[in-house]
């Protein structure tokens, strides 16, 4: 893929079972967006065709896979995003793809309301998959029961700013699912009900959480940024302890945000980017495991202008990252890298 952007990475970190998702751009990098998925074979990324068909008699302007994949098994992998059309309203339609071990299949999503699009996804079993983003242009979820998708609009999402949406989902089990997002969105599912989970106080700033991941040993972590009236973003990382979020101490980093967490053998490491008038660069920081600890900045790939997704390899001894490369010939140069360095 010469032009495009990699927005997420998921799977188990092993060759053949690790996927990068996002979009490709046709022609000169300025034209149509097309949903894209590439699989890591241990040496390189191999792009796989992603079928996209909008519902109804509408014109399609482009499509994206915004979420990282969620893997139940090597032949049961999910990815989600959106299709942009000329339909009335926002024109957005949900895009949900399923990998059967050989090819991607677009799963029927026309049962979901118009104005639905997805940015986050987690899968617990073949009959228990959650997607999150917007439902009818408002924060919402969709659930797959093995046969069909059903829209879910929890009361926990009420009262959020108009621009809120679910950015990411993660789960430790059917009764332990987390959803985070833009505009102070944070909720937990106990197997029966979605409940709002208060975020730590950050003065008058607003919290935008970009990613949440769960590890069986290290627990659940959410990362993103806080932003005030001046519009300056500052990195933010939260650790779920006893069902509540606790903010961890990080180095000061203005004009920076975190996008994803990789669980390495040395502990959790978050990645994102710095975007200021002076600097556009990838950014990384360790996340402290204790309340008295403090994160420290780590080296990020110098040839990346931003990291959107990160995933640890087997036993946490390596990390794969995806995102955007150096700006130049294209405004969207895709980027992927792997490191075996200890953090």
C-alpha positions in Angstrom: 0.0 0.0 0.0 1.8 3.1 -1.2 -0.7 5.7 0.0 -3.0 5.5 3.0 -3.0 5.3 6.7 -2.9 2.5 9.2 -5.3 3.3 12.1 -5.1 0.2 14.3 -3.4 -3.1 14.9 -4.8 -6.2 16.5 -4.6 -10.0 16.8 -2.2 -12.0 19.0 1.1 -10.6 17.7 2.2 -13.7 15.9 2.8 -14.1 12.2 -0.4 -14.9 10.3 -2.6 -13.7 13.3 -1.7 -10.0 13.4 -3.6 -7.4 11.4 -3.2 -3.7 10.6 -6.3 -1.9 9.4 -7.1 1.5 8.0 -7.5 2.9 4.5 -5.7 3.1 1.2 -5.8 6.1 -1.2 -6.0 5.7 -4.9 -4.0 7.5 -7.6 -2.0 10.5 -6.2 -3.0 10.0 -2.6 -5.7 12.6 -2.8 -8.6 10.6 -4.2 -10.9 7.8 -3.0 -10.4 6.2 0.4 -10.8 2.4 0.4 -11.0 0.1 3.5 -7.7 -1.8 3.9 -6.5 -4.7 6.0 -3.0 -6.2 5.9 -1.7 -9.3 7.7 1.8 -9.7 9.2 3.5 -12.8 7.9 6.6 -12.5 10.0 8.6 -10.6 7.5 6.2 -8.2 5.8 2.7 -6.9 5.7 0.5 -8.6 3.0 -2.6 -6.6 2.0 -5.8 -8.6 1.6 -8.9 -7.5 -0.4 -11.7 -6.0 1.6 -15.2 -6.1 -0.1 -17.3 -3.0 0.4 -20.9 -2.5 -0.8 -23.1 0.3 0.4 -26.7 -0.4 1.2 -29.4 1.0 -1.0 -29.1 2.9 -4.3 -26.5 5.4 -3.2 -23.2 6.7 -4.4 -20.1 5.6 -2.4 -17.4 8.2 -1.8 -15.0 6.0 0.3 -14.6 3.6 3.1 -12.3 2.9 6.1 -11.6 0.3 8.7 -11.2 2.5 11.8 -11.1 -0.2 14.5 -8.3 -2.6 15.2 -9.3 -6.2 14.5 -10.8 -8.3 17.2 -9.8 -12.0 17.0 -11.8 -14.9 18.3 -9.8 -17.4 16.4 -7.5 -17.4 13.3 -10.6 -18.1 11.2 -12.9 -15.8 13.2 -11.6 -12.2 13.0 -13.7 -8.9 13.0 -13.0 -5.4 11.8 -15.2 -2.3 11.6 -15.4 1.1 10.2 -17.7 3.1 7.9 -18.8 3.9 4.3 -19.3 7.4 3.2 -22.2 7.8 0.8 -24.5 10.5 -0.6 -27.5 9.2 1.4 -29.6 11.8 3.3 -28.2 13.1 6.6 -24.6 12.4 7.4 -24.4 9.8 4.6 -22.4 7.5 6.8 -23.1 3.7 6.8 -21.6 1.1 9.1 -18.9 -1.2 7.7 -18.4 -4.6 9.5 -16.0 -7.2 8.0 -15.4 -10.8 9.0 -12.4 -12.9 8.1 -13.1 -16.6 7.8 -9.5 -17.7 7.6 -9.3 -17.2 3.8 -11.1 -14.1 2.8 -12.9 -11.0 4.2 -16.7 -11.0 4.0 -18.8 -7.9 4.6 -21.5 -8.8 7.1 -25.0 -7.3 6.8 -25.3 -4.1 8.8 -28.3 -2.6 7.1 -30.3 -3.6 10.1 -28.5 -0.8 12.0 -29.8 2.8 11.8 -28.5 5.3 9.2 -25.8 7.5 10.5 -24.0 4.6 12.2 -20.2 4.2 12.0 -17.7 2.3 14.2 -14.3 3.1 15.6 -13.9 0.4 18.3 -14.4 -3.4 18.4 -13.9 -6.3 20.8 -14.8 -9.9 20.4 -15.4 -12.4 23.3 -16.7 -15.4 21.3 -18.3 -16.2 17.9 -21.7 -15.1 19.5 -20.5 -12.1 21.5 -19.0 -9.2 19.6 -19.3 -5.5 20.5 -18.7 -2.6 18.1 -18.7 1.1 19.2 -18.8 4.5 17.6 -22.0 6.3 16.5 -25.5 5.0 16.2 -27.8 7.4 14.4 -25.1 10.0 14.6 -25.0 9.8 18.5 -22.7 7.8 20.8 -23.7 4.1 20.6 -22.8 0.5 20.3 -23.9 -2.6 18.3 -23.9 -6.2 19.5 -23.4 -9.4 17.5 -25.1 -12.5 18.9 -23.9 -14.9 16.3 -26.8 -14.2 13.9 -27.4 -10.5 13.6 -26.3 -7.0 14.7 -28.4 -5.1 17.2 -28.1 -1.4 18.0 -27.5 -0.5 21.7 -27.7 3.0 23.0 -26.9 2.8 26.8 -28.3 5.3 29.2 -24.7 5.7 30.4 -24.0 7.6 27.2 -26.7 10.2 27.8 -25.8 13.8 28.6 -22.5 13.6 26.7 -21.4 16.5 24.4 -22.8 16.4 20.9 -19.4 15.5 19.4 -18.9 12.4 21.7 -18.5 9.0 20.2 -17.0 5.6 21.2 -13.4 5.3 20.1 -12.3 2.0 21.6 -13.6 -1.2 23.3 -11.8 -3.9 25.4 -12.9 -6.8 27.5 -11.6 -9.3 30.0 -14.8 -11.4 29.7 -18.5 -11.2 28.9 -19.2 -9.4 32.2 -16.2 -7.1 32.1 -16.3 -4.9 29.0 -15.0 -1.3 28.7 -16.0 1.4 26.3 -14.2 4.8 26.1 -14.3 7.7 23.8 -14.3 11.4 23.0 -15.8 14.1 25.3 -15.4 12.3 28.7 -17.1 9.0 27.5 -16.3 6.1 29.8 -18.6 3.1 30.6 -18.4 -0.5 31.8 -20.6 -3.5 31.1 -21.1 -6.1 33.8 -22.9 -8.6 31.5 -26.3 -7.0 32.0 -26.0 -3.2 32.1 -23.7 -0.5 30.8 -22.8 2.0 33.6 -21.0 5.3 33.4 -17.5 5.2 35.1 -16.4 8.6 36.3 -13.2 10.0 35.0 -10.5 11.5 37.2 -10.8 15.3 37.8 -8.5 17.3 35.5 -9.7 20.8 36.4 -11.7 22.4 33.6 -10.1 20.2 30.9 -12.0 17.7 28.8 -10.8 14.1 28.5 -10.6 12.3 25.2 -9.7 8.6 25.4 -8.4 7.2 22.2 -7.7 3.6 23.2 -8.4 1.0 25.8 -6.8 -2.5 26.2 -7.0 -5.3 28.7 -4.3 -7.7 29.7 -4.9 -10.7 32.0 -1.9 -9.8 34.1 -1.5 -6.0 33.8 -5.2 -5.2 33.8 -7.2 -2.6 31.8 -5.6 0.7 30.6 -7.0 3.6 28.7 -4.9 6.3 27.0 -5.6 9.6 25.2 -5.3 13.2 26.2 -6.8 16.1 28.2 -7.4 19.4 26.5 -8.4 22.8 27.9 -9.8 26.1 26.5 -6.4 26.9 24.9 -6.7 23.8 22.7 -3.4 22.4 23.8 -3.4 18.6 24.3 -1.6 16.8 27.1 -1.0 13.1 27.3 -3.2 11.1 29.7 -3.2 7.5 30.9 -5.6 5.7 33.2 -5.5 2.4 35.0 -8.7 0.6 36.1 -8.4 -0.5 39.7 -11.4 -1.9 41.5 -13.7 -0.8 38.8 -12.5 2.9 39.0 -10.1 4.8 36.8 -6.9 6.1 38.4 -4.7 8.6 36.6 -1.0 7.6 36.4 1.9 10.1 36.4 3.5 10.8 33.1 6.2 13.2 31.9 4.9 16.6 30.8 4.2 16.5 27.1 2.3 19.4 25.5 0.7 19.1 22.0 0.8 15.3 22.5 -1.7 12.5 22.7 -1.6 8.7 23.2 -3.4 6.4 20.9 -2.8 2.8 22.1 -1.1 0.5 24.7 1.2 -2.5 24.2 1.7 -4.9 27.0 5.4 -5.7 27.0 7.3 -8.1 29.3 8.6 -4.9 31.0 5.1 -3.5 31.5 2.6 -1.4 29.6 4.0 1.1 27.0 1.8 3.7 25.3 2.3 5.3 21.9 0.9 8.2 20.0 2.3 11.4 18.6 3.3 15.1 19.1 1.7 17.6 16.8 2.8 21.2 17.2 3.9 24.1 15.1 7.5 23.0 15.7 7.3 19.2 15.8 5.3 16.4 14.2 6.7 13.1 15.5 5.8 9.7 17.0 5.8 9.5 20.8 6.1 6.8 23.3 6.0 6.5 27.1 6.1 3.7 29.7 3.1 3.5 32.1 3.8 3.0 35.8 2.3 0.1 37.6 2.3 1.7 41.0 0.6 4.9 42.3 4.1 6.2 43.3 5.7 5.4 39.9 6.1 7.8 37.0 6.2 7.0 33.3 9.3 7.8 31.2 9.6 8.7 27.6 10.9 5.9 25.3 12.4 6.1 21.8 9.8 6.1 19.0 10.5 5.4 15.3 12.2 8.5 13.9 10.6 8.0 10.5 7.1 8.0 11.8 5.1 11.2 12.1 2.5 9.4 14.3 1.7 6.1 15.8 -2.0 5.0 15.8 -1.7 1.4 17.0 0.7 -0.7 19.0 0.7 -4.4 19.8 3.1 -6.6 21.8 4.4 -9.8 20.2 4.7 -13.2 21.9 5.6 -13.1 25.6 5.8 -9.3 25.2 9.3 -9.4 23.9 8.7 -7.3 20.8 6.3 -4.5 19.7 4.7 -3.8 16.4 3.5 -0.3 15.7 1.5 1.2 12.8 0.6 4.7 11.8 1.7 7.5 9.5 5.1 7.9 7.9 7.1 11.0 7.0 5.1 13.6 5.1 6.4 14.3 1.7 5.1 12.7 -1.6 1.8 11.8 0.1 -0.2 13.4 2.8 -1.0 9.9 4.1 2.1 7.7 3.9 1.4 4.4 5.8 4.0 3.3 8.4 4.7 0.1 10.2 7.7 -1.0 12.3 8.8 -3.7 14.8 11.2 -3.5 17.7 12.7 -6.1 20.0 14.2 -3.4 22.3 13.4 -3.7 26.0 11.5 -0.7 27.4 
